[in-house]
Amino acid sequence: MNQDILNSIKVLKNGGTILYPTDTVWGIGCDATNYAAVDKVFKIKLRDDSKALIVLVNSIEMLERYVDVIPEIALQLIEVADKPLTIIYPRAVNIAENIISEDGSIGIRIVNEPFCNELIKKLNKPIVSTSANISGKPAPEFFSKIDKEIIEKVDYVVKYRQNEAKVAKPSSIIKVGLKGEIKILRY
C-alpha cells in the first residue's frame, strides 16, 4: 500500500489521474483543486462536464476548507452515518471550478478507508472520486470488472485491493441546503 500511495502522490501532484479503491466502488481520481486534472477525468469517462463529480476529504477540518458554510444538519448526518455518505453542500470554495455544479454546490464524502485516508492526508488536498466506468455504463462492482479503456487512459493504477471480490456499492447521496433542508438523491 505504501508504494501505491507514493506513486499516486507523485502522479496527482503532476496533474495526473489515478484508478484507485475507495470506501465504495473503484474510482478515477485526481487533485480536486487542479482544473486541468479534473478536465482529464471528464475526458476519460467520456462524461459531459456539466455533470458534477464527487470529492473525497479525510476529515471535517478538511471539509471546512472547501465548503463556505456547513449546515448543522450535515454535521449531524455525518455523525450518524453507518455507511458511506456523500453530502452535496450549497457553496463550494477553494476547489477547481469545473468540479462545482452550476448552482455552486459540491458533493463531498469524508472517507473511512485506509488507502484513501492516507493518500488524502499525504497529498493534503481533496481528491476526485468518480466511478471507474464510461459515462452511462454501470459502475464496476470490483476491479476485474473495470473496462480496459479506463485502465489504459489513467496515469496510474493502484495495485492495493485489486484482488478483492467483495461487491461494492456507491455511496448514499443527500443534498443539504443553507437553511437545513435535506433531499435524498440516492440511498
VEXLO-707580 format. One line per 4 residues: number of its first residue (from 1); their letters; for each residue z negated, x negated, y of C-alpha. Coordinates in nm, 4 decimals. Each point is the difference from the previous one (the first is absolute). Last residue first. Layout:
BEGIN
NUM	a	Z/X/Y ~ ...
END
This chain:
BEGIN
187	yrli	0.0743/2.9989/0.5816 ~ 0.2940/-0.0380/0.2351 ~ 0.0336/0.1281/0.3573 ~ -0.3517/0.1329/0.0543
183	kieg	-0.0373/0.0956/0.3674 ~ -0.3144/-0.0747/0.1984 ~ -0.1229/0.0989/0.3466 ~ -0.2623/-0.2348/0.1411
179	klgv	0.0886/0.0326/0.3688 ~ 0.2157/-0.3132/0.0022 ~ 0.1890/0.1228/-0.3045 ~ -0.0232/-0.1097/-0.3607
175	kiis	0.2828/-0.0117/-0.2553 ~ -0.0996/-0.0250/-0.3657 ~ 0.1951/-0.1841/-0.2684 ~ -0.1156/-0.0388/-0.3614
171	spka	0.1051/-0.3305/-0.1458 ~ 0.2963/-0.0586/-0.2311 ~ -0.0614/-0.0010/-0.3746 ~ -0.0193/-0.2862/-0.2480
167	vkae	0.0580/0.0169/-0.3747 ~ -0.1864/-0.2850/-0.1707 ~ 0.2507/-0.2273/-0.1737 ~ -0.1205/-0.3222/0.1562
163	nqry	0.2254/-0.2982/-0.0669 ~ 0.0941/-0.0643/0.3628 ~ -0.3682/-0.0140/0.1051 ~ 0.0295/-0.3316/0.1896
159	kvvy	0.3562/-0.1369/0.0022 ~ 0.0703/0.0820/0.3651 ~ 0.3710/0.0184/0.0811 ~ 0.1101/-0.1900/0.3116
155	dvke	0.2885/0.0321/0.2455 ~ 0.0921/0.3574/-0.0912 ~ 0.3645/0.0904/-0.0752 ~ 0.0235/-0.0971/-0.3685
151	iiek	-0.3091/0.1957/-0.1067 ~ 0.1204/0.3089/0.1880 ~ 0.3452/-0.0095/-0.1649 ~ -0.1673/-0.0528/-0.3380
147	diks	-0.1510/0.3509/0.0322 ~ -0.3747/0.0041/-0.0686 ~ -0.0926/0.1651/-0.3330 ~ -0.1424/-0.3222/-0.1509
143	ffep	-0.2479/-0.0219/0.2888 ~ -0.1775/0.3316/-0.0557 ~ 0.0363/0.3707/0.0832 ~ 0.3152/-0.0606/0.2038
139	apkg	0.0286/0.2290/0.3041 ~ 0.2728/0.2592/-0.0594 ~ 0.3376/-0.0454/0.1732 ~ 0.0687/0.1371/0.3485
135	sina	-0.0347/-0.3341/0.1765 ~ 0.0549/-0.2890/-0.2422 ~ -0.3288/-0.0803/-0.1675 ~ -0.2958/-0.2314/0.0359
131	stsv	-0.2331/0.2443/0.1767 ~ -0.0775/-0.0863/0.3601 ~ -0.2908/-0.2137/0.1053 ~ 0.0285/-0.1903/0.3244
127	ipkn	-0.2626/-0.2645/0.0619 ~ -0.2830/-0.0148/0.2506 ~ -0.0922/-0.3347/0.1502 ~ -0.2623/-0.2654/-0.0702
123	lkki	0.2407/-0.1679/-0.2457 ~ -0.2985/-0.1265/-0.2039 ~ -0.1855/0.3339/0.0121 ~ 0.3172/0.2005/-0.0604
119	lenc	0.0838/-0.2040/-0.3111 ~ -0.3590/0.0049/-0.1263 ~ -0.0302/0.3774/0.0274 ~ 0.3471/0.0568/-0.1405
115	fpen	-0.0724/-0.2101/-0.3095 ~ -0.3498/0.1401/-0.0604 ~ 0.0795/0.3728/0.0418 ~ -0.1931/0.2395/0.2244
111	viri	0.2437/0.0415/0.2822 ~ -0.0628/0.1717/0.3327 ~ 0.3059/0.2183/0.0440 ~ 0.1952/0.0505/0.3217
107	gisg	0.2671/0.2510/0.1015 ~ 0.0961/-0.0354/0.3670 ~ 0.0526/0.2526/0.2782 ~ 0.1958/-0.0423/0.3229
103	desi	0.1852/0.3330/-0.0307 ~ 0.3221/-0.1798/-0.0986 ~ -0.1865/-0.1705/-0.2824 ~ -0.1065/-0.3637/0.0366
99	inea	0.1405/-0.2647/-0.2348 ~ 0.2897/-0.0843/0.2309 ~ -0.2406/-0.0826/0.2827 ~ -0.1619/-0.2886/-0.1901
95	inva	-0.3775/0.0307/0.0417 ~ -0.2503/-0.0601/0.2795 ~ -0.0711/0.3729/0.0479 ~ 0.0484/0.3218/-0.1985
91	rpyi	-0.1063/0.3360/0.1409 ~ -0.0630/0.3170/-0.2057 ~ -0.1213/-0.1401/-0.3333 ~ 0.1653/0.0791/-0.3332
87	itlp	-0.2543/-0.0604/-0.2735 ~ 0.0930/-0.1501/-0.3341 ~ -0.2567/0.0562/-0.2719 ~ -0.0386/-0.1907/-0.3261
83	kdav	-0.2504/0.1777/-0.2271 ~ -0.3655/0.1023/0.0371 ~ 0.0203/0.0673/0.3731 ~ -0.3431/0.0880/0.1414
79	eilq	-0.0368/-0.2768/0.2588 ~ 0.3666/-0.0072/0.0959 ~ -0.0068/0.3757/0.0640 ~ -0.3088/-0.0364/0.2213
75	laie	0.1662/-0.2770/0.2013 ~ 0.3066/0.2205/0.0440 ~ -0.2173/0.2940/0.1127 ~ -0.1433/-0.2182/0.2773
71	pivd	0.3470/-0.0387/0.1551 ~ 0.1137/-0.3627/0.0219 ~ 0.1460/-0.0607/0.3458 ~ 0.2549/-0.2681/0.0928
67	vyre	0.0811/-0.0978/-0.3587 ~ 0.1113/-0.3527/-0.0891 ~ -0.3025/-0.2162/0.0813 ~ -0.2467/0.2668/-0.1190
63	lmei	0.1532/-0.0099/-0.3488 ~ -0.0949/-0.3677/-0.0228 ~ -0.3662/0.0859/0.0621 ~ 0.0268/0.2942/-0.2420
59	snvl	0.0953/-0.2511/-0.2659 ~ 0.2801/-0.1407/-0.2181 ~ 0.3120/0.1314/0.1710 ~ 0.3138/0.1469/-0.1576
55	vila	0.2868/0.1585/0.1926 ~ 0.2122/0.2966/-0.1053 ~ 0.3618/0.0345/0.1131 ~ 0.1534/0.2558/0.2358
51	ksdd	0.3360/0.1687/-0.0482 ~ 0.2261/-0.0467/0.3050 ~ 0.1094/-0.3303/-0.1534 ~ 0.2145/0.1834/-0.2545
47	rlki	-0.0616/-0.1682/-0.3324 ~ 0.2336/-0.2222/-0.1992 ~ -0.3219/-0.1337/-0.1564 ~ 0.0968/-0.3634/0.0647
43	kfvk	0.1341/0.0900/0.3470 ~ -0.3217/0.1783/0.1035 ~ -0.2024/-0.2994/-0.1238 ~ 0.2191/-0.2398/0.1998
39	dvaa	-0.0674/0.2026/0.3171 ~ -0.3735/-0.0450/-0.0587 ~ 0.0569/-0.3766/-0.0098 ~ 0.1951/0.0104/0.3276
35	ynta	-0.2753/0.2003/0.1759 ~ -0.2854/-0.2277/-0.1133 ~ -0.3434/0.1612/0.0443 ~ 0.0037/0.1628/-0.3449
31	dcgi	0.0445/-0.3389/-0.1675 ~ 0.2054/0.0884/-0.3053 ~ -0.0214/0.2123/-0.3119 ~ 0.1904/0.1673/-0.2788
27	gwvt	-0.2500/0.1746/-0.2185 ~ -0.1064/0.0469/-0.3599 ~ -0.1857/0.3308/-0.0344 ~ -0.3628/0.0795/0.0938
23	dtpy	-0.2672/-0.2609/0.0806 ~ 0.2867/-0.2372/0.0686 ~ 0.2160/-0.2290/-0.2118 ~ 0.2593/-0.2113/0.1820
19	litg	0.3669/-0.0404/0.0895 ~ 0.0161/-0.2218/0.3067 ~ 0.2020/-0.0161/0.3202 ~ 0.0589/-0.2821/0.2448
15	gnkl	-0.0852/-0.0554/0.3657 ~ -0.1085/-0.3635/-0.0432 ~ -0.3701/0.0894/0.0008 ~ 0.0686/0.2525/-0.2779
11	vkis	0.1760/-0.2568/-0.2224 ~ -0.2765/-0.2618/0.0386 ~ -0.2701/0.2634/-0.0525 ~ 0.1731/0.1248/-0.3170
7	nlid	0.0189/-0.3499/-0.1489 ~ -0.3707/-0.0618/0.0693 ~ -0.0950/0.3420/-0.1392 ~ 0.2141/-0.0480/-0.3120
3	qnm	-0.1589/-0.3429/-0.0523 ~ -0.3457/0.1573/0.0176 ~ 0.0843/0.2795/-0.2463
END
